[in-house]
């Protein structure tokens, strides 16, 4: 039963507050953070109101929260703005790519750095008069992307740990370009630090799955692309990385362990869509990130197997094994191989794989 409120009135009909809040949320297409702004309760508490009643995490919403929601409706459902100290890009809302494979050494960090630097040199589709604004998010406990881009720990600015603590406390972040911009780099960085593992361990798994997705909402209006460097392990944070993405990109090397990792990512994407944690996420590309040429017999067999299994997203271009890629990433500031040695075969490999990902629907 629906109960309507006006200022100073009390509920005159018995109803389930949670159901009514869910109804308002669906009707007005509200996010957890939006409901948090209206009611003053933390996003984590709001999540518990919106879970299924048979869930162990379910929590009954207080009548006061519903009153505030109804009052917001009665006042015309005014738009909710996430405050920012800097303007967003006109019509920009970043496309988020997660490069992930729980098998270590599959080429995630190298690919993220190369793709991000290459995208930053391309003209924006939103505004062709400028280059793409690109943010790298280092979600890996090993911090390899951060160490490649910011070699001295004392130079690190804003980290994922800072934002995890902020989000878990129910507060919002006011975007500042200076928090993630490093003058020598062509891309911005949301860094990983030594405390990230312990900060993540302190968040309930059912909340952690949503954590990175919620954090990136603060950044999406300011970028054309956000690239997440995923972690080589499984768990709730691994799922959170996938849940935060629009496109999941899976690098692999031609061995059976990497191929098992590819299959696992597909399974998690399927579950996230079925459970409506992220109905938009999809695997956009599976590509071989490091292979000898000419192909060895076993390499060729594995590549054909992956192509047969995932024909719609298999990228036919493979990344050639060469020291040029490592030399570019190890330079400071790092360079994409397309800048470090633009005429090399591997530079063209990266360009073709990048185009494949961008054009994936």
N, C-alpha and C positions, 0 to 999 in steps of 0.2 A: 504494500500500500504506500502511496506517495504522500508525504507531508510537506506542505509549503510553509515557508517562514517569511515573515517581514520583521523589521527591526523591533525588538522588544517582545516578540511573540514567542510562545513555547510550542513544542510539538503537541498537537492535539490528537494525533492518531499513532497507534503503535505500529512501528515498522522496523525493518532491519536497516540500520544506518549504513552498514557496509554495502548492501545492495544498492541503496540510493546513491552512494558515492561512486560506485562502479558505473551506475547509469549515467551520472553527470560526466564522469570521465570519458565514457564511450561517446556520448553525444557531442561533447566539446573537444574531443580528441586531445585530452590532457595527458601530460607526462607525470611521472612520479614527482619530479621537481616542481611542476606547476601546482599540484595539489599541496605540496609542502609549502610553497610560497603563500597560498591562500589560507591555509589552516595554521601555519606556524609549527607543525609537527615535522620531524625529520623525514627525509626520503625513505630511510630504512623502516621507520614505523609505518609510513604510508604503504609500503610494499606488503606489509603483514595484513593490512586491511583488505588488500586487493587479491590475496591468495584465496585458494579454494577453502571452503569451510572445513573440509576433512583434512586439511594440511596441518601438520604439527606446529607450523609457524603462524597459523591464522590468529589474528587478534581482533577483538571487537572494537570498532571505531567509537570514540566517545561522541555523545550527542552534540557537544560543543563544536566538534570538527564539522559535523553535518550542518549545523547552524551557519557556520562561516561559509561553507560551500553554497548553501541556499542564499545567503546574503549576497555573495558574489554574483550569483545568477540574477537576483532581484535588482542589482545595480547595473545590469546590462552585460554581464560576463566580460568585463573589461580585459583587453589583452594583457598577458603577463610577460613582462620583459625581464630577461636576465641582464642585470646591470653590467656594463663594460666601460672601462676607461678609454677605450679606443673604438672607433667606428668599425662595423663589419664591412666586408667587401660587398659592393652592390650585387644583389642576387646570388651571392656565393653561399654554398653549403657544401663543404668538402665531401668528396667521395673517399670513403675509408677503405684502405686495403690492409688486410692482415696476411703477412707472409709467415706461414706456419707449417711445421711438420715436427712431431714430437721426437723424431730421430735427430740427434745432434750431428752437426757437420754437414747438413744438407744444402747449405748455401744461403740461409735466410738473411744473415746480417750483410754479407757481401752484396746480395741482390737488393736489399732495402737501400743501402747507401748508393749503389749505382743507379737504381731507378729514381730515387728521390733527387739526386743531383741532375740527372738527365731531364726529369720533369721540370725542374726549376729553371732550365734554360729554354724551355718551350713557351710559346705564347699562350696565354690563358684563353680558353674557349668562351669564357664569360666576357672578358675584356681584352681583345687582341692587342691593345696598345701597351699591355704590360705582360710580364712573365708570370708563370704560375707561382703562387705562394704555397710552399710545401712544408709540412711538419713531419718529422720523424718521431715516433713514440717508441722508446726502448722498453719493452715489457719483459725482457729477459733478465733473470737473476744474475747471469754472468756479466751483464753490462757491456758486452762487446761493442755495440753501436756507440754507446756513450764514450767508452774509452778511445774509440777511433776518432770521434769528433771532438771530444774535450779531454785531452790527455792528462790534465792535472785536476784531481778531484776537488781541490779548493776553488776551481773556476766554475764548477757546476752551479747553475742557477735553480730554476724550478724543477722539481722531480715528481715522478708519479707518487712517491711516498707522501709528499706534501699534500697532494690532492686527494689521495686515499683517506688520509686523516681528516681533511676538511669535509669531504663528502660523507664520511661515516658519522661526523658530528652534526650533520644536517645543515651545514653552511654552504654557501655558494662561492664560486671563484669569480673575481672580476678580472677579465682578460687584460693582460699587458704584454705587448709585443716584446718589451725588454726582458720579460721573464724567460723567454725561450729563444731569443736571438743572440747568436754569437757572431761577432763582427767578421771573423775570418771565414765563416761558412756561408754557403749559398742556400742553405736550408735552415729551418728552425728545429729545435730539439727539446722534447720533453724527456728528461734524463731518467736513468735508473741509478740507484745508489745502493750501498751495502745494506741499508735498513729495509729495503723493499720486501725481502722475504719475510722478515719478522712482522712488518706492518700488515702484509697480506694474511699471515697466519692468525692475526688478531681479529679478522673479519669473518663472520659466519658464512659458510659456503653458499647458502641460499642468497645472501646479499652480495657476495663477491662476484657471482656470475653476472650481475648487472653493473658492477662498479666501474669498469673501464668504459662501457657504453655511456654511462651517465657523465663521467668526467669529460669525455670527448665532445659532449653537447656544448660545453663551454668554449670549445675551440673551432667547431665546424663552421660557424659564420665567417671566420677570418682566414680560411684556407681554401684552396682549390683541391688539394690532395693531402690526406693524412695517411702515412704508411707506418704500420705497426710491425716491429721486429718481434716475432713470437719466441716462445721459449721451448727448449728441447726436453720437455717433460710433460706429464699429464697431471690433471687435477682441476680444481675449480678455476684457478687463474688461467690455465690453458683454455678452458671453455669460455672464460670472460673475454679473452683476446678474440676468439672467433665470433662471439656474440656481439662484439663492438663493430664488426665489419659490415660493409656493403658487399665487398668482393673479397673472397678468400683465394689466395694465390699459394700454390703448393710447389716449392722447389724440391727436387730429389736428385740423388745421384744413382747411377745404375747398379744398385745392389738390392738384395731382397729385404734388408731391414728398412731402407728408405721407402720401398714400395709398400710395406706394411704400414708405415706411417701415413702414406697417402690415403690408404683405405680408411684409417682411423679418423682422419679429418673429415672425410665424406660422411661418415657415420654421425659425427658430432653436428655437422651442418644440418643433416636430416632431422636430428632430434630437436635442435633449436627452432627449426621451422615448424615442426609438428606441435611442439609445446608452446608455440607463439611467443617465444622469448625474443626472437628476431625473425619475422616472416620474410624480410627482404634479403637476408644473407644468402649467398650462393657461391659455389666454387666457380671462379672465373677462369682459372688457368692452372694447368699442371705442366711444369716444364723441367727438363733436365738441366741442372745448373752447372755441371762440370763433367765433361766426358772427353775421352781421347778420340782423336781422329787420325786415320780412319778408324771406324768402330771396331772394337774387338768383337768376337763372335758372341760372347756372353752379354756384352753391353747391348748389342743389336737385338738379342732375344728379349732382354728386359724392356727395352724401349718399345718393341712391338707389343709386348704383353700389356704395358701401361696404356698404349694407344688403343688397343682392342677393348680394354676395360673401360676407358673414359674417353671415347672418341669425340664427344662434343666439346670438351675443354682441354684436350691434349694439344699442346703447342708443338707444331712440327719442327720449329727451330730449336736446336740444342746449343747450350753455351760451351764453347770449346775450352778445354783445359789448357791454360797458359798462365805464365807468371805475370803477364801484363796486368791482369785483374788485381792481383795481390799488390803489385807495385803501386798502382793507382790508389788503392784503399789505404796502403801504409804511408803514403805521402802525407804531409801536413801543410795546409789543409788537404783532406782527402780529395781525390779527383775521380770522377767516373772514368771508365776505360774509354768512353767516347771522347773525353777531353784529353786523357793521358796519351792515348795512341789512336787517334780517330780513324786511321787508315788500316788498322789491324782487323783481321777477320772477326775477332771476338767483339770488337766494337759494333760491327754490323749485327752480330748475334744478339747483343743486348738491345739494339734498336728494334729489331724485329720482335723479340719477346715483349718488349715494352708496348709496342703497337698492338700486339695480340691481346694483352691485358686491358689496355685502354678501350679497345673496340669490343670487348666481351660484353654481351648483353645479359 
